[in-house]
Amino acid sequence: MAGFNGLHEMVVGEFLISPMLVYALVALLAAGLIRSLLHRLLANHELWFEAWFDISLFIICLAAVVALVT
C-alpha cells in the first residue's frame, strides 16, 4: 500500500460507492448539528437568508470533512 487516498470507490456487495456520497452524508449530519446548536444559542432569532446560510454551512462542513479525510 503506497499511501492512503480517501477518494477511491468503496465496494459494497457488487456496487461501487463514491466516497463523496459518504462525505456528503457526514457533512449533512454535521451541518444539521451545528445549525441546531446555533439556533439554541441564538434563541431562535430569524436569519435573513436562511437558505443561503444552510447551503453555506453544508459546503463548509463538506470541505472540512474532505480535508480531514484526504
C-alpha distances in whole Angstrom, upper triangle without the diagonal:
4,6,8,10,13,15,13,16,16,17,21,22,23,23,20,21,20,19,22,24,22,23,26,27,26,28,31,31,31,33,36,36,36,39,41,41,42,45,46,46,48,50,49,51,51,48,50,47,45,43,42,41,39,37,36,35,33,31,31,29,27,26,25,23,21,21,20,17,15
4,7,9,13,14,13,17,17,19,23,25,25,24,21,22,21,19,22,24,23,23,26,28,26,28,31,32,31,33,36,36,36,39,41,40,42,45,46,45,47,50,49,50,50,47,49,46,44,42,41,40,38,36,35,34,32,30,30,28,26,25,24,22,20,19,19,16,14
4,6,10,12,12,15,16,19,22,24,25,24,21,20,19,17,19,22,20,20,23,25,23,24,28,28,27,30,32,32,32,35,37,37,38,41,42,42,43,46,46,47,46,44,45,42,41,39,37,36,35,33,32,31,29,27,26,25,23,21,21,19,16,16,15,13,11
4,6,9,9,13,13,16,19,22,23,21,18,17,16,13,16,18,17,16,20,21,19,21,24,24,24,26,29,29,29,32,34,33,35,37,39,38,40,43,42,43,43,41,42,39,38,36,34,33,31,30,29,27,25,24,23,21,19,18,18,15,13,13,12,9,8
4,6,7,10,12,15,18,21,21,19,16,15,13,11,13,16,15,14,17,19,18,19,22,23,22,24,27,27,28,30,32,32,33,36,37,37,39,42,41,42,41,38,40,37,35,33,32,31,29,27,26,25,23,21,21,20,17,16,16,14,11,12,11,8,6
4,6,9,10,13,16,19,20,17,14,12,10,7,9,12,11,10,14,15,14,15,18,19,19,21,24,24,24,27,29,29,30,33,34,34,36,38,37,38,38,35,37,34,32,30,29,28,26,24,23,22,20,18,18,17,14,13,13,11,8,10,10,6,5
4,7,9,13,15,19,18,16,12,11,8,6,8,11,11,10,13,15,15,16,18,20,20,21,24,25,25,27,30,30,31,33,35,36,37,39,38,39,38,35,36,33,31,29,28,27,25,23,23,22,19,18,18,17,14,13,14,12,9,11,12,9,7
4,6,10,13,16,15,13,10,9,7,7,10,12,12,12,15,17,17,18,21,22,22,24,26,27,28,30,32,33,34,36,38,38,40,42,41,42,41,38,39,36,34,32,31,31,28,26,26,25,22,21,22,20,17,17,18,15,13,15,15,12,10
4,7,10,12,12,9,6,5,5,6,9,10,10,12,14,15,16,18,20,21,22,24,26,27,28,30,32,33,34,36,38,39,40,42,40,42,41,38,39,36,34,31,31,31,28,26,26,26,22,21,23,21,18,19,20,16,14,17,17,14,13
4,6,10,10,8,6,5,7,7,10,11,10,12,15,15,16,18,20,20,22,24,25,26,28,30,31,32,34,36,37,38,40,41,40,42,41,39,40,37,35,32,32,31,28,27,28,26,23,23,24,22,19,20,20,17,15,18,18,14,15
4,6,7,6,5,6,9,10,14,13,13,16,18,17,18,21,22,23,25,27,28,29,31,32,34,35,37,38,40,41,43,44,42,44,43,41,43,40,37,34,35,34,31,29,31,30,26,26,27,25,22,24,24,20,19,22,21,18,18
4,6,5,6,7,10,12,15,13,12,16,17,16,18,21,21,22,24,26,27,28,30,31,32,34,36,37,38,40,42,43,41,43,42,40,42,39,36,34,34,34,31,29,31,29,26,26,28,25,22,25,25,21,21,24,23,19,21
4,6,8,10,14,15,18,16,16,20,21,20,21,24,25,25,27,29,30,31,33,35,35,37,39,40,41,43,45,46,44,46,45,44,45,42,39,37,38,37,34,32,34,33,29,30,32,29,26,28,29,25,24,27,27,23,24
4,7,10,13,16,18,17,17,20,22,21,23,26,26,27,29,31,31,33,35,36,37,39,41,42,43,45,46,48,46,47,46,45,46,43,40,37,38,38,35,33,35,34,30,30,32,30,27,29,30,26,25,28,28,24,25
4,6,10,12,15,13,14,17,18,18,20,22,23,24,26,28,28,30,32,33,34,36,38,39,40,42,43,45,42,44,43,41,42,39,37,34,34,34,31,29,31,30,27,27,29,26,23,25,27,23,22,25,25,22,22
4,7,9,12,11,12,15,16,16,18,20,21,22,24,26,27,29,30,32,33,35,36,38,39,41,42,43,41,43,42,40,41,37,35,32,32,32,29,27,29,28,24,24,26,24,21,22,24,20,19,22,22,19,19
4,6,9,7,8,11,12,13,15,17,17,19,21,22,23,25,27,28,29,31,32,34,35,37,38,40,38,39,38,36,37,34,31,29,29,29,26,24,25,24,21,21,23,20,17,19,20,17,16,19,19,16,17
4,5,6,7,9,10,12,13,15,16,18,19,20,22,24,25,26,28,30,31,32,34,35,36,38,36,37,36,34,35,31,29,26,26,26,24,21,22,22,18,18,20,18,14,16,18,15,13,16,17,14,14
4,5,5,6,9,10,11,12,14,16,17,18,20,21,22,24,26,27,28,30,32,33,34,36,34,36,35,32,34,30,28,26,25,25,22,20,21,20,16,16,17,15,12,13,14,11,10,13,13,10,11
4,5,5,6,8,10,10,12,14,15,16,18,20,20,22,24,25,26,28,30,31,32,34,32,33,32,29,30,27,25,22,22,22,19,17,17,17,13,12,14,13,9,11,13,10,8,12,13,11,11
4,5,5,6,9,10,10,13,14,15,16,19,20,21,23,24,25,27,29,30,31,33,31,32,31,29,30,27,24,21,22,21,18,16,18,17,13,14,16,14,11,13,15,12,11,15,15,13,15
4,5,5,6,9,10,11,12,14,15,17,18,20,21,23,24,26,27,29,30,32,30,32,31,29,31,28,25,23,23,22,19,18,19,17,14,14,16,13,10,13,13,10,10,14,13,11,13
4,5,5,6,9,10,10,12,14,15,16,18,20,21,22,24,26,27,28,30,28,30,29,27,28,25,23,21,20,20,17,15,16,14,11,11,12,9,7,9,10,6,7,10,10,9,11
4,5,5,6,9,10,10,12,14,15,16,18,20,21,22,24,25,26,28,26,27,26,24,25,22,20,17,17,17,14,12,13,12,9,9,11,9,6,10,11,8,9,13,13,12,14
4,5,5,6,9,10,11,12,14,15,17,18,20,21,23,24,26,27,25,27,26,24,26,23,20,18,19,18,14,14,15,13,10,12,13,10,9,12,13,10,12,15,15,14,16
4,5,5,6,9,10,11,12,14,16,17,18,20,21,23,24,26,24,26,26,24,26,24,21,19,20,18,15,15,15,13,10,12,12,8,8,11,10,8,10,13,12,11,14
4,5,5,6,8,10,10,12,14,15,16,18,20,21,22,24,22,24,23,21,23,20,18,16,16,14,12,11,11,9,6,8,8,5,5,8,8,7,9,12,12,12,15
4,5,5,6,9,10,10,12,14,15,16,18,20,21,22,20,22,21,19,21,19,16,14,15,13,10,10,11,9,6,9,10,8,8,12,12,10,13,15,15,16,18
4,5,5,6,9,10,11,12,14,15,17,18,20,21,20,22,22,20,23,21,17,16,17,15,12,13,14,11,9,12,12,9,10,14,13,11,14,17,16,16,19
4,5,5,6,8,10,11,12,14,16,16,18,20,19,21,21,19,22,20,17,16,17,14,11,13,13,9,8,11,10,7,9,12,10,9,13,14,13,15,18
4,5,5,6,9,10,10,12,14,15,16,18,16,18,18,16,18,16,13,13,13,10,8,9,9,6,5,9,9,6,9,12,11,11,14,16,16,17,20
4,6,5,6,9,10,11,12,14,15,16,15,17,17,15,18,16,13,13,14,12,9,11,12,9,8,12,12,10,12,15,15,14,17,19,19,20,23
4,5,5,6,9,10,11,12,14,15,15,17,18,17,20,19,15,16,17,14,12,14,14,11,11,14,13,11,13,16,15,14,18,19,18,20,23
4,6,5,6,9,10,10,12,14,13,15,16,15,18,17,14,15,15,11,10,13,12,8,10,13,11,9,13,15,13,14,17,18,18,20,22
4,5,5,6,9,10,10,12,11,12,12,11,15,14,10,12,12,9,8,11,11,8,10,13,12,11,14,16,16,16,20,21,21,22,25
4,5,5,6,9,10,11,9,12,13,13,17,16,13,14,16,13,11,14,15,12,13,17,16,14,17,20,18,19,22,23,23,24,27
4,5,5,6,9,10,10,12,14,14,18,18,15,17,17,14,13,16,16,13,14,17,16,14,18,20,18,19,22,23,22,24,27
4,5,5,6,8,8,10,11,11,15,15,12,15,15,11,12,15,14,11,14,17,15,14,18,20,18,20,23,23,23,25,28
4,6,5,6,5,7,9,10,13,14,11,14,15,12,12,16,16,13,16,19,18,17,20,22,21,22,26,26,26,28,31
4,6,5,6,9,12,13,17,18,15,18,19,16,16,19,19,16,18,21,20,19,23,24,23,24,27,28,27,29,32
4,5,8,9,12,13,17,18,16,19,19,16,16,20,19,16,19,22,20,19,23,24,22,24,27,27,27,29,32
4,6,6,9,10,14,15,14,17,18,14,15,19,18,16,19,21,20,20,23,25,24,25,28,29,28,31,33
4,6,9,11,15,17,15,18,20,17,17,21,21,19,21,24,23,23,26,28,26,28,31,32,31,34,36
4,6,9,12,14,12,15,17,14,15,18,19,17,19,22,22,21,24,26,26,27,30,31,31,33,35
4,6,10,12,11,15,16,13,15,18,18,17,20,22,22,22,25,27,26,28,31,31,32,34,36
4,6,9,8,12,13,11,13,16,16,16,19,21,21,22,24,26,26,28,30,31,32,34,36
4,6,5,9,10,8,10,13,13,13,16,18,18,19,22,23,23,25,27,28,29,31,33
4,6,9,9,9,12,14,14,15,17,19,19,21,23,24,25,27,29,30,31,33,35
4,6,5,6,9,10,11,12,15,16,17,18,20,21,23,24,26,27,29,31,32
4,5,5,6,9,10,11,12,14,15,16,18,20,21,22,24,26,27,29,30
4,5,5,6,9,10,11,12,14,15,16,18,20,21,23,24,26,27,29
4,5,5,6,8,10,11,12,14,15,16,18,20,21,22,24,26,27
4,6,5,6,9,10,10,12,14,15,16,18,20,21,22,24,26
4,5,5,6,9,10,11,12,14,15,16,18,20,21,23,24
4,5,5,6,9,10,10,12,14,15,16,18,20,21,22
4,5,5,6,9,10,11,12,14,15,16,18,20,21
4,5,5,6,9,10,11,12,14,15,16,18,20
4,5,5,6,9,10,10,12,14,15,16,18
4,5,5,6,9,10,11,12,14,15,16
4,5,5,6,9,10,11,12,14,16
4,5,5,6,9,10,11,12,14
4,5,5,6,8,10,11,12
4,6,5,6,9,10,11
4,6,5,6,9,10
4,5,5,6,9
4,5,5,6
4,6,6
4,6
4
